[in-house]
């Protein structure tokens, strides 16, 4: 979806990322432009009445007649205080975006789902609102002509920006549960109708067994709703717990599906694939593995075109996987993952005793940083104190007051929304992608179970046992033991002990990185070296540090190299596009 004032500066052809894409113009006059890019099978439609035009993208999974529901919502759509819109957001299990244009008054309304599952970017400037599912459209038609240095610095620190910030000055990412109304005079009113609050634990009065049972029922409901659209269901199956939980949910509801797993040709994911094979055999699944070759500039450029640096180019290998899946299954496929399972059911609370804002920020950085804040400063010139102040400013907007709850909110809102959702949106470039772990009723219930029941994966073991008992007997790829093994708890306890010693944790991370990603180091170093000569890269990053990261493959991890490569490549692309627009 692409919304702006007047005709767009560039054709929507540039946003057709595959040969199967097309584009449509819904409305175009001197005041408004509304259009969209799509492929056959992508869930999008328009609803036109005498009073207005309504664009809808995505699914309301718990509603069999979305069009009729939208018709009843239209009278409230252009009222930013309307309770009907509030209830629509709070009660709808879905992944959706609604845009309305009032024909008479020229007012514009925008509503997204509670999570903000479909990333939306906007530039709300003096001349009007530009809003799109594609950052490139906003950049081309808004007023942004510079990268946001703080956004670049945060992305080097964590791999994602914080809050509603993006990589570009003046361009924000829309948070979930938002309702925007732009009046005929161009004034914008914005209301947030929904925000998660992890302070209260409404289900603390129930036993862990009862909570597991209730969660299993809500989860199978979410699985069922997401597979009712008459499309082929394709499960991304790994050796972890989350995807096998989805397989269990599908089996519990007799949902027909096929499963797919990728493996790298250097064999480094062979253990994960072997466990996925055990899961597939136990469930008697229609399952297939796909061996992926090393990726290069072609895949990196495709990923940059699709996500403009908001998804790390280290995921370039996934392009091969999706191309092969698309060839075999087509666009009319629902690609289901276990994304969000790592947020909803495990204990996310910090292991350290945090007693101050300074300790909280230090903990956030020690647990989540890709580059150290000192290295980020050397790379970008953004001071460590400024980074810390930005983290403080973001968490000050959260509704919670306890440090443990604030940290959970950080992981769900920042890493979940600003990192994970962008990856899922990459998937949607090929087929609709969803996860039952983000079923609204399920997620709300899971986040209201106390951490004491989640600790040591206790809740997860009982939850998975409710879905599919055999799944708890199969090894978990990340830990080397099955959930029902006494050793699983021992490993968890060991990890908790390491968690208190950052140096030990860094050693473990380094070993894991060397085993899983070292074969990609040459790719990262080579492509990063190519960016060194670009003047735009030198403008935003220290050439000396960029060169060090590119050449010192022992001193920097693959994740660090690819994170920097992602941003350097996007800076290069941005500069090239600007030069082209002026020739």
C-alpha positions in Angstrom: 0.0 0.0 0.0 1.3 3.4 -0.9 -0.4 6.7 0.2 0.6 10.2 -0.6 -0.5 13.6 -1.7 -0.8 14.0 -5.5 1.0 11.8 -8.1 4.0 9.8 -6.9 7.4 11.0 -8.0 8.4 7.6 -9.3 6.4 4.8 -10.9 5.3 1.9 -8.8 7.1 -0.3 -11.2 10.2 0.2 -9.1 8.5 -1.5 -6.2 7.7 -4.7 -8.1 10.3 -6.9 -6.6 9.5 -10.1 -8.6 8.4 -10.6 -12.2 5.1 -11.9 -10.9 4.3 -8.5 -9.2 1.8 -6.0 -10.5 0.5 -2.7 -9.3 -2.9 -0.9 -9.1 -3.9 2.7 -8.6 -7.0 2.9 -6.4 -7.4 6.7 -6.3 -5.4 9.5 -7.9 -6.1 13.2 -8.0 -4.3 16.4 -7.1 -4.8 15.8 -3.3 -4.4 12.1 -2.9 -2.7 9.1 -4.4 -3.6 5.6 -3.2 -2.1 2.5 -4.8 -0.6 -0.9 -4.1 1.8 -3.5 -5.4 0.8 -7.2 -5.2 1.0 -10.6 -6.6 -1.9 -12.9 -7.4 -2.8 -14.6 -4.1 -1.7 -11.7 -1.9 -4.6 -10.7 0.5 -5.6 -7.2 -0.5 -8.9 -5.7 -1.6 -10.7 -2.3 -1.9 -14.2 -1.5 -0.8 -15.9 1.5 -2.5 -19.0 3.3 -1.3 -20.5 6.6 -2.3 -18.9 8.2 0.7 -15.4 6.7 0.7 -12.8 4.3 -0.6 -11.4 1.7 1.9 -8.2 -0.3 1.3 -7.7 -3.5 3.3 -4.5 -5.6 3.4 -4.0 -8.8 5.4 -6.4 -11.0 7.4 -8.8 -10.7 10.2 -8.6 -14.4 11.2 -11.6 -14.5 13.5 -14.0 -12.8 11.0 -15.6 -14.7 8.1 -16.9 -11.5 6.5 -14.3 -8.8 6.7 -16.0 -6.7 4.0 -19.2 -6.4 5.9 -17.3 -5.6 9.1 -15.4 -2.8 7.3 -18.7 -1.4 6.0 -20.0 -1.2 9.6 -16.7 0.4 10.7 -16.7 3.2 8.0 -18.8 5.7 10.0 -16.2 5.6 12.8 -13.1 5.3 10.7 -12.6 9.1 10.4 -13.1 9.8 14.1 -9.8 9.4 16.0 -11.7 8.9 19.3 -14.2 6.4 18.0 -14.8 3.5 20.4 -15.8 1.2 17.5 -12.2 1.5 16.1 -10.8 0.8 19.6 -12.9 -2.3 19.9 -12.0 -3.4 16.3 -8.3 -3.3 17.2 -8.6 -4.8 20.6 -10.8 -7.7 19.7 -9.5 -8.7 16.3 -7.0 -11.5 15.9 -5.3 -10.4 12.7 -2.5 -9.0 10.7 -4.0 -6.1 8.8 -3.8 -2.5 7.5 -6.9 -0.4 6.8 -6.7 2.9 4.8 -9.8 5.0 4.1 -10.3 8.1 2.0 -13.5 10.2 2.4 -14.5 11.4 -1.0 -16.4 14.5 0.2 -14.1 15.9 2.9 -10.8 14.5 1.7 -10.0 13.1 5.1 -7.7 10.1 5.3 -7.8 7.4 8.0 -5.3 4.6 8.8 -5.7 1.7 11.2 -3.4 -1.2 11.9 -3.6 -4.3 14.1 -2.6 -4.5 17.8 0.9 -5.7 17.2 1.7 -3.7 14.0 2.4 -7.0 12.3 2.6 -5.5 8.9 5.4 -2.9 9.0 4.2 0.6 7.8 6.4 3.6 7.3 5.4 7.2 7.2 6.7 10.8 6.8 4.2 13.2 8.4 5.6 16.6 7.2 4.3 20.1 6.6 3.0 19.2 3.1 1.1 16.2 4.1 1.3 12.5 5.1 3.2 10.0 3.0 2.6 6.4 4.2 3.5 3.1 2.7 4.3 -0.6 3.4 7.5 0.1 1.4 10.2 2.5 2.9 11.4 3.3 -0.6 8.0 4.9 -1.5 8.1 7.1 1.6 11.7 8.1 1.0 11.0 9.0 -2.6 7.8 10.9 -1.9 8.5 12.4 1.5 11.0 15.0 2.6 13.7 12.7 3.9 17.0 13.0 2.2 19.4 12.0 5.0 20.1 8.9 7.0 19.3 9.2 10.7 22.7 8.8 12.4 21.1 7.7 15.7 19.1 5.1 13.7 22.3 3.8 12.1 24.0 3.7 15.5 21.2 1.8 17.1 21.2 -0.7 14.3 24.9 -1.3 14.8 24.3 -1.7 18.5 21.3 -4.0 18.4 20.6 -4.9 14.7 17.4 -2.8 14.8 16.3 0.8 15.6 14.3 1.5 18.7 10.7 2.8 19.2 9.3 4.3 16.0 12.7 5.4 14.6 13.9 4.1 11.3 17.2 4.5 9.3 16.0 7.7 7.7 15.5 11.2 9.1 11.8 12.0 9.4 10.6 8.5 8.5 9.0 6.6 11.3 7.7 3.1 11.7 4.0 2.9 12.8 3.5 1.2 16.1 0.7 -1.3 16.6 -2.8 -0.4 17.5 -2.5 3.0 15.9 -5.4 5.1 14.4 -4.5 8.1 12.2 -6.9 10.6 10.9 -5.7 13.4 8.5 -8.3 16.2 8.2 -9.2 18.0 5.1 -7.0 20.9 6.3 -4.0 18.5 6.5 -3.8 18.4 10.3 -3.0 14.9 11.7 -4.6 13.4 14.7 -3.2 10.2 16.0 -4.5 7.8 18.7 -3.0 4.6 20.0 -5.8 2.3 20.9 -3.8 -0.6 22.1 -0.6 -1.2 24.0 0.7 -4.2 25.9 1.3 -3.9 29.6 3.3 -6.7 31.1 3.0 -5.6 34.7 -0.1 -7.6 35.7 -0.1 -11.4 35.7 -3.8 -12.2 35.6 -3.2 -16.0 35.5 -0.9 -16.2 38.5 -3.8 -17.7 40.5 -3.8 -20.8 38.2 -1.5 -23.8 38.3 1.1 -24.2 35.6 -0.7 -27.3 34.4 -4.0 -25.4 34.0 -2.2 -22.5 32.2 -0.5 -24.9 29.9 -3.8 -26.5 29.1 -5.5 -23.2 28.4 -2.6 -22.0 26.3 -2.8 -25.2 24.2 -6.5 -24.6 23.5 -5.9 -21.0 22.5 -2.9 -22.0 20.3 -4.8 -24.6 18.4 -7.5 -22.1 17.8 -4.9 -19.7 16.4 -3.6 -22.5 14.2 -7.0 -23.3 12.9 -8.0 -19.7 12.1 -4.8 -19.1 10.1 -5.4 -22.0 7.8 -9.0 -21.4 6.8 -8.4 -19.3 3.8 -8.4 -22.2 1.3 -4.6 -21.9 0.6 -1.9 -24.5 0.8 -0.3 -24.4 4.3 3.5 -24.7 4.4 5.3 -25.0 7.7 8.9 -23.9 8.1 10.2 -26.7 10.2 13.5 -26.5 12.2 15.1 -28.4 15.0 13.8 -26.0 17.6 10.7 -26.1 19.8 8.5 -23.4 18.2 8.0 -25.0 14.8 7.3 -28.4 16.3 4.7 -26.8 18.5 3.0 -25.4 15.4 3.1 -28.9 13.9 1.5 -30.2 17.1 -1.2 -27.5 16.8 -1.9 -28.5 13.2 -2.2 -32.1 14.1 -4.5 -31.4 17.0 -7.0 -29.8 14.6 -6.4 -32.2 11.7 -5.0 -29.4 9.5 -3.5 -30.5 6.3 0.0 -29.1 5.7 3.4 -29.7 4.2 6.8 -28.9 5.8 10.1 -27.6 4.5 13.6 -27.2 6.0 16.7 -25.7 4.5 20.3 -26.7 5.1 23.5 -25.1 4.0 25.8 -27.0 1.6 28.7 -26.7 4.0 26.9 -29.0 6.4 26.8 -26.6 9.4 23.1 -27.0 9.9 23.1 -30.7 9.5 22.3 -31.3 13.2 19.3 -29.0 13.0 18.1 -30.8 9.9 18.5 -34.2 11.5 16.3 -33.2 14.4 13.7 -31.7 12.0 13.8 -35.1 10.3 13.0 -36.8 13.6 10.1 -34.4 14.1 8.8 -35.0 10.6 9.1 -38.8 10.9 7.3 -38.8 14.3 4.5 -36.8 12.9 4.5 -38.6 9.6 4.7 -35.3 7.7 5.0 -34.5 4.1 8.5 -33.0 4.5 11.2 -31.9 2.2 14.7 -30.4 2.7 16.4 -27.9 0.4 20.2 -27.5 0.2 21.3 -23.9 -0.2 24.5 -22.8 -1.8 26.6 -19.8 -0.7 25.0 -16.5 -1.6 26.5 -13.4 -3.0 25.9 -9.9 -4.4 22.7 -10.9 -6.2 20.9 -12.2 -3.2 22.2 -9.2 -1.1 20.8 -6.8 -3.6 17.5 -8.5 -3.8 17.1 -8.4 0.0 18.1 -4.7 0.0 15.5 -3.9 -2.7 12.8 -5.7 -0.6 13.6 -4.4 2.8 16.0 -1.4 2.4 18.4 -2.4 5.1 15.8 -3.3 7.7 16.6 -7.0 7.4 20.2 -8.1 7.7 21.8 -9.2 4.4 23.2 -12.2 6.3 19.8 -13.6 5.5 20.7 -13.5 1.8 20.6 -17.3 1.7 16.9 -17.3 2.4 16.3 -15.9 -1.0 17.3 -19.2 -2.6 15.0 -21.0 -0.2 12.0 -18.9 -1.0 12.6 -19.0 -4.8 12.5 -22.8 -4.7 9.5 -22.9 -2.5 7.7 -20.4 -4.8 8.5 -22.5 -7.8 7.0 -25.6 -6.2 4.1 -24.2 -4.3 3.2 -20.8 -5.9 2.1 -17.5 -4.3 -1.2 -18.9 -3.0 0.6 -20.5 -0.1 0.4 -19.6 3.6 4.0 -19.9 5.0 3.7 -20.6 8.7 6.6 -20.2 11.2 7.2 -20.5 14.9 8.1 -16.9 15.2 7.2 -15.3 18.5 7.4 -18.6 20.4 10.6 -17.4 21.9 8.7 -14.4 23.3 5.4 -15.8 24.4 6.3 -18.9 26.5 9.9 -18.8 27.9 10.9 -16.7 30.8 12.2 -13.4 29.4 12.9 -11.6 32.7 16.6 -10.7 33.3 18.7 -13.0 35.4 20.6 -10.0 37.0 19.3 -8.0 39.9 18.7 -4.6 38.4 18.3 -1.6 40.7 18.7 1.5 38.6 18.2 2.9 35.1 22.0 2.8 34.5 22.1 -0.9 35.5 19.1 -1.6 33.2 20.7 0.0 30.2 24.0 -1.7 30.8 22.2 -5.1 31.0 20.2 -4.4 27.8 23.5 -3.7 26.0 25.4 -6.6 27.5 22.6 -9.0 26.5 21.6 -7.7 23.1 24.5 -5.7 21.6 26.1 -6.7 18.4 28.8 -4.0 18.5 30.0 -2.5 21.8 28.8 1.1 22.3 32.4 2.2 22.1 32.8 0.6 18.7 29.5 2.1 17.6 30.9 5.5 18.6 34.1 4.9 16.6 32.1 3.8 13.6 29.4 6.6 13.6 30.6 9.3 15.9 27.4 8.9 18.0 28.5 9.2 21.6 27.8 6.3 24.0 26.0 8.7 26.4 23.6 9.6 23.5 22.9 6.0 22.9 22.1 5.4 26.6 19.9 8.5 26.7 17.9 7.2 23.7 17.4 3.8 25.3 16.2 5.6 28.5 13.8 7.8 26.4 12.3 4.7 24.7 11.7 2.7 27.8 10.2 5.8 29.5 7.2 5.4 27.1 6.5 1.9 28.3 3.6 1.4 30.8 5.5 -0.8 33.2 7.4 0.4 36.2 9.4 -2.7 37.4 12.7 -3.4 35.8 11.9 -7.1 35.0 8.7 -6.0 33.2 10.4 -3.2 31.4 13.0 -5.7 30.0 10.3 -8.0 28.8 8.6 -5.1 27.1 11.9 -4.2 25.4 12.3 -7.6 24.0 8.8 -7.8 22.7 8.5 -4.3 21.4 12.0 -3.6 20.1 13.5 -6.9 19.1 10.1 -8.5 18.3 8.5 -5.7 16.3 11.5 -3.8 14.9 13.6 -6.9 14.0 11.5 -10.0 13.8 8.5 -8.4 12.1 10.7 -7.1 9.3 12.0 -10.6 8.7 8.5 -12.0 8.4 7.6 -9.1 6.0 10.5 -10.3 3.8 8.8 -13.6 3.6 5.6 -11.9 2.4 7.4 -10.8 -0.6 6.9 -14.4 -1.8 3.9 -15.7 0.1 1.7 -14.8 3.0 3.6 -15.4 6.2 2.1 -15.8 9.7 2.6 -17.4 13.1 0.0 -18.7 15.6 2.2 -17.5 18.4 1.1 -14.0 17.6 -2.6 -15.0 17.8 -3.9 -12.1 19.9 -5.8 -14.1 22.5 -3.0 -16.6 22.9 -0.3 -14.0 23.2 -2.2 -12.0 25.8 -2.8 -15.1 27.9 0.8 -16.3 27.6 2.2 -12.9 28.7 -0.1 -13.0 31.8 1.5 -16.2 33.1 4.0 -15.5 35.8 7.7 -15.9 35.1 8.1 -18.4 37.9 6.0 -20.9 35.8 8.0 -20.2 32.7 11.4 -20.6 34.2 13.5 -23.5 33.0 11.0 -24.1 30.1 8.6 -25.7 32.6 5.5 -24.1 31.1 6.8 -24.9 27.6 7.2 -28.6 28.4 3.7 -28.9 29.7 2.3 -26.8 26.8 4.0 -28.9 24.2 2.9 -32.1 26.0 -0.7 -30.9 25.7 -0.3 -30.4 22.0 1.8 -33.4 21.1 3.5 -35.5 23.8 5.9 -37.2 21.4 7.4 -33.8 20.6 8.9 -33.4 24.1 10.9 -36.6 23.6 12.8 -35.3 20.6 16.0 -33.3 21.1 16.0 -29.6 21.0 18.6 -28.4 18.5 19.8 -25.4 20.5 20.5 -27.5 23.7 21.2 -31.0 22.6 18.6 -32.6 24.9 14.9 -33.3 24.8 12.5 -31.3 26.9 11.5 -34.3 29.0 15.2 -35.1 29.8 16.5 -34.2 33.3 19.6 -32.9 31.5 17.6 -30.2 29.8 16.9 -28.6 33.1 20.6 -28.9 34.0 21.7 -27.2 30.8 19.2 -24.4 31.5 20.6 -23.9 35.0 24.1 -23.8 33.5 23.1 -21.1 31.0 21.5 -19.1 33.8 24.8 -19.2 35.7 26.7 -18.1 32.6 24.2 -15.3 32.2 25.6 -13.7 35.3 29.1 -13.5 33.8 29.3 -11.5 30.6 32.8 -12.6 29.7 31.8 -16.3 29.8 28.7 -15.5 27.8 30.8 -13.7 25.1 33.0 -16.8 24.9 30.0 -19.1 24.3 28.6 -16.7 21.7 31.9 -16.6 19.9 32.2 -20.4 19.8 28.6 -20.6 18.5 29.2 -18.0 15.9 32.3 -19.7 14.6 30.5 -23.0 14.3 27.4 -21.5 12.5 28.6 -18.7 10.4 32.4 -18.8 9.8 31.9 -20.1 6.2 30.2 -16.8 5.4 33.0 -14.7 6.6 34.7 -14.5 3.2 31.4 -13.2 1.7 30.9 -10.6 4.4 34.5 -9.4 4.2 34.6 -9.3 0.4 31.4 -7.4 0.0 32.2 -5.0 2.8 35.6 -4.2 1.2 33.8 -3.2 -2.0 31.8 -0.6 -0.1 34.9 1.1 1.2 35.4 3.3 -1.9 31.9 4.7 -1.8 31.8 8.3 -0.6 28.4 7.9 1.0 29.8 5.1 3.2 32.7 7.3 4.3 30.2 10.1 5.1 28.4 8.0 7.7 31.0 5.5 8.9 34.7 5.5 9.8 36.6 4.1 6.8 39.3 2.8 9.2 36.8 0.8 11.3 35.0 -0.4 8.2 38.3 -1.7 6.8 39.1 -3.3 10.1 35.8 -5.2 10.2 36.2 -6.2 6.5 39.8 -7.5 6.9 40.0 -8.8 10.5 37.8 -11.8 10.3 39.2 -13.2 13.5 38.6 -10.0 15.5 35.0 -9.5 14.4 32.1 -12.0 14.2 30.1 -12.8 11.1 27.1 -11.1 12.7 29.1 -7.9 13.2 30.4 -7.9 9.7 27.0 -8.6 8.1 25.3 -6.0 10.3 27.8 -3.3 9.1 27.6 -4.6 5.5 23.8 -4.2 5.6 23.9 -0.6 6.6 26.9 0.3 4.3 25.1 -1.3 1.4 21.9 0.6 2.1 23.8 3.8 2.3 25.4 3.1 -1.0 22.0 2.2 -2.6 20.4 5.4 -1.2 23.2 7.6 -2.6 23.0 5.8 -6.0 19.2 6.4 -6.1 19.6 10.1 -5.2 22.2 10.5 -8.0 20.0 8.8 -10.5 17.0 11.0 -9.6 19.1 14.1 -10.4 20.4 13.0 -13.8 
